[in-house]
Amino acid sequence: MSRIIDKPYFTYSAYSALTLGIQAKCSKCQGAGVVTADRDNAFFRCHGCGHQMTRDRTVYRYDVHNQCRNCGRYYRVEIQDEAKRRFPVLHVACPYCKTRMPGEVQRTAQSFSYAAEIRDGKEPYFGLELWFLSSFQGKPVWAVNREHLGYLIDYLSADLREKPFGFPRRTQADHLPTFMKTAKNRERIVKLLKKMQKG
């Protein structure tokens, strides 16, 4: 009888880029690469062609601070439109009297972004397709890296699955969709995962 003790909830999430890395397809050569991250930036490096990307993880607030030349009041207007954020100066309306006047666009670091969830088989930092990605009955089956793939195979093929002692109620298996945990599908999904592991 095979037995597995489940892992903590965030072990294999998009947050894995900070510790284990996320394996993804290179947008240039479709080869295997890895997404990693530190506190400030996310990085991608292709193992095949050497293509590299870096992305700032800081969340910025863009706004125009000004004193209205008509009513004399100080105001701050936040710039929501991504395209307008690139300009050094914008004409904006005073929120009090609606007078339009030019103002310098200020960029202020607000916080650090935390990775969103993996959606549609793509990692959240650069939008690259995951390296370990397939489908089962039209539903995506994926792993963030080789360690995650090994966990999925072990978890789904185990006869006995236990929660780790002393951890909160939620575990890594709580991320798994119901169709993967359903007894009738497990054997076929394990075969699919093992095929991904060899390829």
Salt bridges, closest charged atoms under 4 A:
ASP63 OD2 - ARG61 NE 2.79
ASP63 OD1 - HIS65 NE2 2.89
ASP63 OD2 - ARG76 NH1 2.78
GLU82 OE2 - ARG85 NH1 3.64
GLU129 OE2 - LYS25 NZ 2.94
GLU162 OE2 - ARG3 NE 2.69
